[in-house]
Amino acid sequence: MKNRIKIVKNIGNKTSSFRLQASSIIFFFLFSFQAFSQVKTEVDTTKIRIGEQINYKIKVEADSTSLVVFPEGQTFMPLENVEALKIDTTKRDAKFLLSRIYKLTQFDSGSYTIPRQKIIIGDKPFFTDSLRVDVNTIEVDTTKQKLYDIKPIIEVKKSGGNWWKWLLGVLLALALVGFLLYWFIWRKKPLTEEEEIALLPAYDRAKLALKKLDESQYLIRSEVKEYYSELTFVIRKYLDEKVYDRALESTTDELISRLQLLKDGNQVPLSKDTINNIESILKRADLVKFAKSAPDTALAEMDKATIDKEIDQVKESLPEPTEEEKLLDQQYKEEQERKKKRKKILLTIAISVFLLIATFVGFGIKYGFGYVKDTIVGHESKELLEGDWVESAYGFPPIWIETPKVLKREEKEIPEELKDKAKMTFFAYGSLVERFYIVTGTTVLNLPPNQKEDADEQKALNINAVVEGSLKSWEEKGARNIITKNEKFVTPNGAEGLKTFGTAEFPDLKADSFEDGNYVILSFTTENIIQQIIIISRSDDAYAEDIVKRIIDSVELKSDEPEEDEN
């Protein structure tokens, strides 16, 4: 009876254990069912040809209050997300049904696995199942499809760049400066009234001045002092130009004495009445000016008429200029014109030089004087840095790199003992003896199938051997004093390699001397592939550092072979 009771107890314990396990299984099943009932995936096909697209659809069922986050970006690698359509939302009872289609593709044949995708509903993450996709090649029937020879390399026309914008800006600046110089210096400006009067002969100017005095309102406003000042200035100015060149600065007695002396010396045939009339009017003007007397208006008008008459008398008494005097006068005018023209030329040159210097200094302060000088004179490295760069892949497996110029294939002789052991391809711009040199090289080794050396040791051996070989070849070409430093290098896409850099003296064949230079060698190896990038520049090149940095930052290694499925 006891044994039976024990058995029953054991059975009871096992039953309890079974129930516990069953409840756990049921709980897990319910949880899994609940999870997978909220997130589902669909694909229209799992087998495509290269370049075709798959419609990968994710469906989510969630409450109206839950926030749903779908995958973004390239989370489907190794397949490429070409396009993600907008989220489609429909309402069913108290829940929302959300779906989104992703268009995926792959351009390399093989078998790939779309990784699990993470969807966040509220604050909980949910994952989809991974999915295998086969990408097949496009079969070509060579019996029907004609095959052709590889086309030769075609020279690509150099891009024009933005040089025309700079040229247009320079031409506009020169046109503006030229217009300003013409407008303010060379343009024949319209004469003002004062300038036109100044060009008249002395007699015409005196008559015109008397006419304006007659039209003035000095006498109407009883401004007799101003009236006589203008009147005496007219006669003094005329006498200063035609008879006595100090008439304006002389006193009345000095001027009359000088006129009398010229008359007595038969130098100017002035009549006695003319001298007396001029003296009478000048002295009356002095009285008005200093003694503050106020002659009658009629007397003032009579004095103006007398001066008008005496100017005519002086003109008639003066002899006509001889041909020699006219010639001298013409030569004087021509000389004055030449002086004015010479002055304009010197002023134009001075302004132009000042603008050039000011422009150079201004741009020099902002961009640096060396940069401005190289922009004006020209610099090979500066043109490389600011030109149109080219991004391309070189060799197989490809080395993706961005360079100032397209690298051209170089044919190099391979030693006889290596022809059956390795395949080498090189692409380069410049040369070892030029200011800037860049070369990419890919070497594929034909290793025996039974060679199973340690991968890390083999990789280190290959890198060291390749670097030493490159440095040795430089020494054979004349380079000396090579200083070497090494450090680890990782490309933006995660490829690890060795960076060898330093300085050296490279031969300058033109000058039969040596120039200091900097070099960088990037080396990458796998079990049977060696990839290398070499960049050499001159130490005195101010633009080389920026060029080298941009090239190194662009280096990527991408395998053209399809990725293997992790499973």
C-alpha positions as CSV (number, residue, x, y, z in Angstrom):
1,M,0.0,0.0,0.0
2,K,2.9,2.3,0.8
3,N,4.5,1.5,-2.5
4,R,1.4,2.4,-4.4
5,I,1.1,5.6,-2.5
6,K,4.6,6.5,-3.4
7,I,4.0,5.7,-7.0
8,V,0.9,7.9,-6.9
9,K,2.9,10.7,-5.4
10,N,5.6,10.3,-8.1
11,I,2.9,10.3,-10.7
12,G,1.5,13.5,-9.1
13,N,4.9,15.2,-9.2
14,K,5.4,14.2,-12.8
15,T,1.9,15.4,-13.6
16,S,2.7,18.7,-11.9
17,S,5.9,18.9,-13.8
18,F,4.2,18.1,-17.1
19,R,1.5,20.7,-16.4
20,L,4.2,23.3,-15.7
21,Q,6.0,22.5,-18.9
22,A,2.8,22.5,-20.8
23,S,1.7,25.8,-19.4
24,S,5.2,27.2,-20.4
25,I,4.8,25.8,-23.9
26,I,1.3,27.2,-24.1
27,F,2.5,30.6,-22.8
28,F,5.4,30.7,-25.3
29,F,3.1,29.7,-28.1
30,L,0.5,32.3,-27.2
31,F,3.3,35.0,-26.9
32,S,4.7,33.9,-30.2
33,F,1.3,33.9,-31.8
34,Q,0.6,37.3,-30.4
35,A,4.0,38.6,-31.7
36,F,3.7,37.1,-35.1
37,S,0.1,38.0,-35.5
38,Q,1.1,41.7,-35.2
39,V,4.0,41.6,-37.8
40,K,3.9,39.7,-41.1
41,T,6.1,39.7,-44.2
42,E,5.3,38.9,-47.8
43,V,7.5,38.7,-51.0
44,D,6.4,38.3,-54.5
45,T,9.3,36.0,-55.4
46,T,12.5,34.5,-54.0
47,K,14.2,34.0,-57.3
48,I,15.2,36.8,-59.6
49,R,17.7,37.6,-62.3
50,I,20.5,40.2,-61.9
51,G,19.0,43.7,-61.6
52,E,15.4,42.6,-61.1
53,Q,13.5,43.8,-58.1
54,I,11.7,42.1,-55.2
55,N,8.6,43.6,-53.6
56,Y,9.3,42.9,-49.9
57,K,6.1,43.8,-47.9
58,I,5.9,44.3,-44.1
59,K,2.4,44.2,-42.5
60,V,1.8,45.5,-38.9
61,E,-1.4,45.3,-36.8
62,A,-1.4,47.8,-33.9
63,D,-3.6,49.9,-31.7
64,S,-4.5,53.4,-32.8
65,T,-2.5,54.8,-29.9
66,S,0.7,52.8,-30.7
67,L,3.6,54.3,-32.5
68,V,5.0,52.1,-35.3
69,V,8.5,52.5,-36.6
70,F,9.4,50.7,-39.9
71,P,13.0,49.9,-41.1
72,E,14.8,52.8,-42.8
73,G,17.9,52.9,-45.0
74,Q,20.0,50.0,-46.2
75,T,19.0,47.5,-43.5
76,F,18.4,44.8,-46.1
77,M,22.0,44.3,-47.0
78,P,23.4,42.4,-48.9
79,L,20.3,43.3,-51.0
80,E,20.1,47.0,-52.0
81,N,17.0,49.0,-51.0
82,V,16.1,50.8,-54.2
83,E,12.9,52.4,-53.0
84,A,10.7,52.4,-49.9
85,L,7.1,53.2,-50.7
86,K,4.8,55.2,-48.5
87,I,3.1,53.5,-45.6
88,D,-0.4,52.3,-46.4
89,T,-2.8,52.5,-43.5
90,T,-6.3,51.0,-43.2
91,K,-8.6,50.8,-40.1
92,R,-10.3,47.6,-38.9
93,D,-12.4,47.9,-35.8
94,A,-10.3,49.5,-33.0
95,K,-7.0,48.6,-34.7
96,F,-4.9,49.9,-37.6
97,L,-3.4,47.8,-40.3
98,L,-0.2,49.3,-41.7
99,S,1.9,48.0,-44.6
100,R,4.9,49.1,-46.4
101,I,6.6,47.8,-49.6
102,Y,10.4,47.9,-50.1
103,K,11.8,47.3,-53.6
104,L,15.1,45.3,-53.3
105,T,17.6,44.2,-55.8
106,Q,21.1,42.8,-56.3
107,F,23.5,43.1,-59.2
108,D,25.7,40.1,-58.4
109,S,24.6,36.5,-58.9
110,G,24.5,34.2,-55.9
111,S,22.4,33.1,-52.9
112,Y,21.7,35.9,-50.4
113,T,19.8,36.1,-47.1
114,I,17.7,39.1,-46.2
115,P,18.4,39.7,-42.5
116,R,15.7,39.9,-39.9
117,Q,14.1,43.4,-39.9
118,K,13.3,45.2,-36.7
119,I,9.9,46.9,-36.2
120,I,9.1,48.9,-33.1
121,I,5.4,48.9,-31.9
122,G,5.0,51.3,-29.0
123,D,8.1,50.6,-26.9
124,K,8.5,46.9,-27.9
125,P,10.7,45.6,-30.7
126,F,9.5,42.8,-33.1
127,F,11.6,41.0,-35.6
128,T,10.7,39.4,-38.9
129,D,12.1,36.1,-40.2
130,S,15.2,36.1,-42.4
131,L,14.6,35.1,-46.0
132,R,16.8,33.5,-48.6
133,V,16.8,35.0,-52.2
134,D,18.5,33.5,-55.2
135,V,19.9,35.9,-57.8
136,N,20.5,34.1,-61.1
137,T,22.6,35.2,-64.1
138,I,21.1,36.0,-67.4
139,E,21.8,33.2,-69.8
140,V,23.2,34.1,-73.2
141,D,23.0,31.8,-76.1
142,T,26.3,32.3,-77.9
143,T,25.0,30.5,-80.9
144,K,22.5,33.2,-81.5
145,Q,24.1,36.2,-79.8
146,K,27.0,37.7,-81.8
147,L,30.2,38.3,-79.9
148,Y,32.4,41.3,-80.6
149,D,36.0,42.3,-79.8
150,I,36.6,44.6,-76.9
151,K,36.4,48.2,-77.9
152,P,39.5,50.3,-77.7
153,I,39.9,53.0,-75.0
154,I,38.3,56.3,-76.1
155,E,39.8,59.5,-75.0
156,V,37.3,61.5,-73.0
157,K,37.1,65.2,-73.7
158,K,38.2,67.3,-70.8
159,S,35.4,69.1,-69.0
160,G,35.3,72.8,-69.6
161,G,34.9,73.5,-65.8
162,N,34.0,76.9,-64.5
163,W,36.8,78.9,-66.2
164,W,34.2,80.9,-68.2
165,K,32.7,82.2,-65.0
166,W,36.0,83.5,-63.9
167,L,36.7,85.0,-67.3
168,L,33.3,86.7,-67.4
169,G,33.9,88.1,-63.9
170,V,37.3,89.5,-64.9
171,L,35.9,91.0,-68.1
172,L,33.1,92.7,-66.2
173,A,35.5,94.1,-63.7
174,L,37.7,95.4,-66.4
175,A,34.7,96.9,-68.2
176,L,33.6,98.6,-65.0
177,V,37.0,100.1,-64.4
178,G,37.4,101.2,-68.0
179,F,34.0,102.9,-67.9
180,L,34.8,104.7,-64.7
181,L,38.1,105.9,-66.1
182,Y,36.5,107.1,-69.3
183,W,33.6,108.8,-67.5
184,F,35.7,110.7,-65.0
185,I,39.0,111.2,-66.9
186,W,38.9,110.7,-70.7
187,R,35.3,111.8,-71.4
188,K,35.0,115.2,-73.0
189,K,32.8,116.8,-70.5
190,P,30.2,119.4,-71.4
191,L,31.5,122.9,-70.5
192,T,29.9,124.9,-67.8
193,E,28.8,128.5,-68.4
194,E,31.9,129.8,-66.6
195,E,34.2,127.5,-68.7
196,E,32.6,128.6,-71.9
197,I,33.1,132.3,-70.9
198,A,36.7,131.6,-70.0
199,L,37.4,130.3,-73.5
200,L,36.2,133.5,-75.2
201,P,38.7,136.2,-76.2
202,A,39.4,138.9,-73.6
203,Y,37.4,141.6,-75.5
204,D,34.3,139.4,-75.8
205,R,34.5,138.4,-72.2
206,A,34.7,142.1,-71.2
207,K,31.7,143.0,-73.3
208,L,29.7,140.1,-72.0
209,A,30.6,141.0,-68.4
210,L,29.3,144.6,-69.0
211,K,26.1,143.2,-70.5
212,K,25.5,141.1,-67.4
213,L,26.3,144.1,-65.2
214,D,23.7,146.1,-67.0
215,E,21.2,143.3,-66.4
216,S,22.0,143.1,-62.7
217,Q,19.9,144.8,-60.0
218,Y,22.7,146.4,-58.1
219,L,21.5,149.9,-58.9
220,I,17.8,149.1,-58.2
221,R,18.8,147.8,-54.8
222,S,21.1,150.8,-54.3
223,E,24.1,148.5,-54.1
224,V,26.5,151.1,-55.7
225,K,29.6,149.7,-54.0
226,E,29.1,146.2,-55.6
227,Y,28.2,147.8,-58.9
228,Y,31.5,149.8,-59.1
229,S,33.5,146.8,-57.9
230,E,32.2,144.8,-60.9
231,L,32.7,147.7,-63.3
232,T,36.3,148.3,-62.3
233,F,37.1,144.6,-62.3
234,V,36.0,144.4,-65.9
235,I,38.3,147.1,-67.1
236,R,41.2,146.0,-64.9
237,K,40.8,142.4,-66.2
238,Y,40.8,143.5,-69.8
239,L,43.9,145.8,-69.3
240,D,45.6,142.9,-67.4
241,E,45.3,140.6,-70.3
242,K,45.9,143.0,-73.2
243,V,48.0,145.9,-71.9
244,Y,49.6,145.6,-68.5
245,D,49.8,142.1,-66.8
246,R,49.7,143.6,-63.3
247,A,46.6,145.7,-63.7
248,L,44.6,143.7,-61.3
249,E,47.0,144.0,-58.4
250,S,48.0,147.6,-58.9
251,T,46.5,150.6,-57.2
252,T,44.7,153.3,-59.3
253,D,47.7,155.6,-59.3
254,E,50.1,152.8,-60.2
255,L,47.9,151.6,-63.1
256,I,47.5,155.1,-64.5
257,S,51.2,155.8,-64.2
258,R,51.9,152.6,-66.1
259,L,49.5,153.4,-68.9
260,Q,50.9,156.9,-69.2
261,L,54.4,155.4,-69.4
262,L,53.4,152.9,-72.1
263,K,51.8,155.7,-74.0
264,D,54.9,157.9,-73.8
265,G,57.1,155.0,-74.9
266,N,54.9,154.4,-77.9
267,Q,54.4,150.8,-76.7
268,V,50.6,151.2,-76.6
269,P,48.9,154.0,-78.6
270,L,46.4,155.0,-76.0
271,S,44.8,158.4,-76.3
272,K,45.0,160.9,-73.5
273,D,41.2,161.0,-73.1
274,T,41.0,157.3,-72.7
275,I,43.6,157.4,-69.9
276,N,41.8,160.3,-68.2
277,N,38.4,158.6,-68.4
278,I,39.7,155.3,-67.0
279,E,41.4,157.3,-64.2
280,S,38.3,159.3,-63.4
281,I,36.1,156.1,-63.1
282,L,38.7,154.2,-61.0
283,K,39.1,157.0,-58.5
284,R,35.3,157.4,-58.2
285,A,35.2,153.7,-57.5
286,D,37.8,154.0,-54.8
287,L,35.8,156.8,-53.2
288,V,32.7,154.6,-53.3
289,K,34.7,151.7,-51.8
290,F,36.7,153.6,-49.1
291,A,34.9,156.9,-48.5
292,K,31.5,155.3,-48.8
293,S,30.2,157.9,-51.2
294,A,27.1,157.2,-53.1
295,P,27.1,158.6,-56.7
296,D,23.8,159.1,-58.5
297,T,22.4,156.1,-60.4
298,A,22.6,158.1,-63.7
299,L,26.3,158.8,-63.1
300,A,26.9,155.1,-62.4
301,E,25.2,154.2,-65.7
302,M,27.2,156.8,-67.5
303,D,30.4,155.4,-66.1
304,K,29.5,151.9,-67.3
305,A,28.9,153.4,-70.8
306,T,32.2,155.1,-70.6
307,I,34.0,151.9,-69.7
308,D,32.3,150.1,-72.6
309,K,33.5,152.8,-75.0
310,E,37.0,152.9,-73.6
311,I,37.3,149.1,-74.0
312,D,36.5,149.5,-77.7
313,Q,39.1,152.3,-77.9
314,V,41.8,150.1,-76.2
315,K,41.0,147.2,-78.6
316,E,41.3,149.5,-81.7
317,S,44.5,151.0,-80.5
318,L,46.2,147.6,-79.9
319,P,48.1,146.2,-83.0
320,E,47.0,143.0,-84.6
321,P,49.1,139.9,-83.6
322,T,51.7,138.9,-86.2
323,E,51.9,135.5,-87.7
324,E,54.7,134.6,-85.4
325,E,52.6,135.5,-82.4
326,K,49.7,133.5,-83.8
327,L,52.0,130.5,-84.3
328,L,53.4,130.8,-80.8
329,D,49.9,131.1,-79.5
330,Q,48.9,127.9,-81.4
331,Q,51.9,126.1,-80.2
332,Y,51.1,127.1,-76.7
333,K,47.6,125.7,-77.0
334,E,48.9,122.4,-78.4
335,E,51.4,122.2,-75.7
336,Q,48.7,122.7,-73.1
337,E,46.6,119.9,-74.8
338,R,49.6,117.6,-74.7
339,K,50.1,118.3,-71.0
340,K,46.5,117.6,-70.3
341,K,46.6,114.3,-72.2
342,R,49.9,113.3,-70.5
343,K,48.3,114.1,-67.2
344,K,45.3,111.9,-68.0
345,I,47.5,109.0,-69.1
346,L,49.6,109.2,-65.8
347,L,46.4,109.5,-63.8
348,T,44.9,106.4,-65.6
349,I,48.1,104.4,-65.0
350,A,48.2,105.4,-61.3
351,I,44.6,104.5,-60.7
352,S,45.0,101.2,-62.6
353,V,48.1,100.2,-60.6
354,F,46.4,101.2,-57.4
355,L,43.3,99.1,-58.2
356,L,45.5,96.1,-59.0
357,I,47.6,96.4,-55.9
358,A,44.4,97.0,-53.8
359,T,42.8,93.9,-55.3
360,F,45.9,91.8,-54.8
361,V,46.2,92.9,-51.2
362,G,42.5,92.4,-50.5
363,F,42.4,88.9,-51.9
364,G,45.8,88.1,-50.3
365,I,44.5,89.0,-46.9
366,K,41.4,86.9,-47.3
367,Y,42.8,83.8,-49.2
368,G,46.6,84.2,-48.7
369,F,49.1,85.9,-51.0
370,G,50.6,82.6,-52.2
371,Y,47.2,81.3,-53.3
372,V,46.4,84.6,-55.1
373,K,49.8,84.5,-56.8
374,D,49.3,80.9,-57.9
375,T,45.8,81.8,-59.2
376,I,47.2,84.6,-61.4
377,V,50.4,82.9,-62.5
378,G,49.1,79.4,-62.4
379,H,50.2,76.3,-60.4
380,E,50.0,72.7,-61.5
381,S,49.0,71.2,-58.1
382,K,46.4,74.0,-57.5
383,E,44.8,73.2,-60.8
384,L,44.7,69.5,-59.9
385,L,43.1,70.3,-56.5
386,E,40.4,72.6,-57.8
387,G,39.7,70.7,-61.1
388,D,37.1,68.1,-61.8
389,W,37.9,65.0,-59.9
390,V,37.1,61.5,-61.2
391,E,35.8,58.6,-59.1
392,S,36.4,55.2,-60.6
393,A,37.4,51.6,-60.0
394,Y,40.7,50.2,-61.1
395,G,41.8,46.6,-61.4
396,F,40.0,43.4,-60.3
397,P,39.0,43.1,-57.5
398,P,38.4,46.8,-57.9
399,I,40.1,49.6,-56.0
400,W,37.6,52.5,-55.8
401,I,39.3,55.8,-55.6
402,E,38.8,59.5,-56.4
403,T,41.7,61.2,-58.2
404,P,42.3,64.6,-59.9
405,K,42.9,62.9,-63.2
406,V,41.9,59.6,-64.8
407,L,44.5,56.9,-64.1
408,K,45.7,55.3,-67.3
409,R,46.7,51.6,-67.5
410,E,50.5,51.0,-67.5
411,E,52.0,48.0,-69.0
412,K,55.0,46.8,-66.9
413,E,57.2,43.9,-67.7
414,I,56.8,40.9,-65.4
415,P,59.8,38.8,-64.6
416,E,59.8,35.4,-66.4
417,E,59.8,33.6,-63.1
418,L,56.6,35.4,-62.0
419,K,54.5,35.2,-65.2
420,D,52.9,31.9,-64.3
421,K,52.6,32.8,-60.6
422,A,51.0,36.2,-60.6
423,K,48.8,38.5,-62.6
424,M,49.5,42.3,-62.2
425,T,47.6,45.3,-63.3
426,F,48.7,49.0,-62.8
427,F,47.0,52.3,-63.4
428,A,48.9,55.6,-62.9
429,Y,49.0,59.4,-63.4
430,G,52.3,61.3,-63.6
431,S,55.7,59.6,-62.8
432,L,58.2,59.2,-60.1
433,V,60.3,62.2,-61.3
434,E,57.3,64.5,-61.7
435,R,55.7,66.9,-59.1
436,F,52.8,64.5,-58.4
437,Y,52.5,60.8,-58.9
438,I,49.8,58.3,-58.1
439,V,49.6,54.6,-59.0
440,T,47.3,51.7,-58.1
441,G,48.4,48.1,-58.5
442,T,46.6,44.8,-58.1
443,T,48.4,41.5,-58.0
444,V,46.6,38.1,-58.0
445,L,48.8,35.2,-56.9
446,N,48.3,31.7,-58.2
447,L,48.8,29.8,-55.0
448,P,49.0,25.9,-55.0
449,P,45.8,24.3,-53.7
450,N,47.7,22.5,-51.0
451,Q,49.3,25.7,-49.6
452,K,47.5,26.2,-46.2
453,E,49.6,28.7,-44.4
454,D,48.3,30.8,-41.5
455,A,46.2,33.7,-43.0
456,D,47.5,36.4,-40.7
457,E,51.1,35.4,-41.2
458,Q,50.6,35.2,-44.9
459,K,48.9,38.6,-44.9
460,A,51.7,40.3,-42.9
461,L,54.3,38.6,-45.1
462,N,52.7,39.9,-48.3
463,I,52.4,43.5,-47.1
464,N,56.0,43.7,-45.9
465,A,57.3,42.1,-49.1
466,V,55.3,44.4,-51.3
467,V,56.3,47.6,-49.4
468,E,60.0,46.5,-49.4
469,G,59.8,45.8,-53.1
470,S,58.4,49.2,-53.8
471,L,61.0,51.0,-51.8
472,K,63.7,48.9,-53.4
473,S,62.5,49.8,-56.9
474,W,62.6,53.5,-55.9
475,E,66.2,53.1,-54.9
476,E,67.1,51.5,-58.2
477,K,65.6,54.6,-59.9
478,G,67.7,57.0,-57.9
479,A,65.7,57.8,-54.8
480,R,67.7,58.1,-51.6
481,N,67.4,58.9,-47.9
482,I,64.1,57.1,-47.6
483,I,62.5,57.5,-44.1
484,T,59.7,55.0,-43.4
485,K,56.8,54.9,-40.9
486,N,54.0,52.4,-40.6
487,E,50.6,52.4,-39.1
488,K,47.3,50.6,-39.4
489,F,44.8,51.9,-42.0
490,V,41.1,51.2,-42.3
491,T,39.0,52.3,-45.3
492,P,35.5,53.9,-44.9
493,N,34.0,50.5,-45.8
494,G,36.0,48.6,-43.2
495,A,38.9,47.1,-45.2
496,E,42.0,46.9,-43.1
497,G,45.5,47.4,-44.4
498,L,48.9,49.0,-43.8
499,K,49.8,52.7,-44.3
500,T,53.5,53.3,-45.0
501,F,54.5,56.9,-45.2
502,G,57.5,59.1,-44.9
503,T,60.0,61.3,-46.8
504,A,62.6,60.7,-49.4
505,E,64.9,62.5,-51.9
506,F,63.7,61.9,-55.5
507,P,65.9,62.6,-58.6
508,D,65.1,65.6,-60.7
509,L,66.3,64.6,-64.2
510,K,65.9,68.1,-65.7
511,A,68.0,69.9,-63.1
512,D,70.3,66.9,-62.5
513,S,69.7,67.2,-58.7
514,F,67.3,65.9,-56.0
515,E,64.1,67.2,-54.6
516,D,62.6,66.5,-51.2
517,G,59.3,64.6,-51.4
518,N,56.6,62.9,-49.3
519,Y,55.1,59.5,-50.0
520,V,52.2,57.4,-48.9
521,I,51.8,53.7,-49.6
522,L,48.5,51.9,-48.8
523,S,48.8,48.1,-48.9
524,F,46.0,45.5,-48.6
525,T,46.3,41.8,-48.9
526,T,44.2,38.7,-48.7
527,E,45.3,35.1,-49.1
528,N,46.2,35.5,-52.8
529,I,45.5,39.2,-53.7
530,I,47.7,42.2,-53.1
531,Q,46.3,45.7,-53.6
532,Q,48.5,48.8,-53.4
533,I,48.1,52.6,-53.8
534,I,51.2,54.8,-54.0
535,I,51.1,58.6,-53.8
536,I,54.3,60.8,-54.2
537,S,54.4,64.6,-53.9
538,R,57.0,67.3,-53.5
539,S,57.6,68.7,-50.0
540,D,57.5,72.3,-51.2
541,D,54.0,71.8,-52.7
542,A,51.5,73.8,-50.7
543,Y,48.5,72.0,-52.2
544,A,49.8,68.4,-52.1
545,E,48.6,67.7,-48.6
546,D,45.0,68.5,-49.4
547,I,45.2,66.4,-52.6
548,V,46.7,63.4,-50.8
549,K,44.1,63.6,-48.0
550,R,41.2,63.7,-50.4
551,I,42.6,60.7,-52.3
552,I,43.2,58.7,-49.2
553,D,39.8,59.5,-47.7
554,S,38.1,58.2,-50.9
555,V,39.8,54.8,-51.0
556,E,37.4,51.8,-50.8
557,L,37.9,48.1,-51.6
558,K,34.8,46.3,-52.8
559,S,34.7,42.7,-53.7
560,D,32.9,41.8,-57.0
561,E,32.3,38.3,-55.7
562,P,28.8,37.5,-54.3
563,E,28.6,37.2,-50.5
564,E,28.2,33.8,-49.0
565,D,25.1,32.9,-47.0
566,E,25.9,32.8,-43.3
567,N,23.7,29.8,-42.9
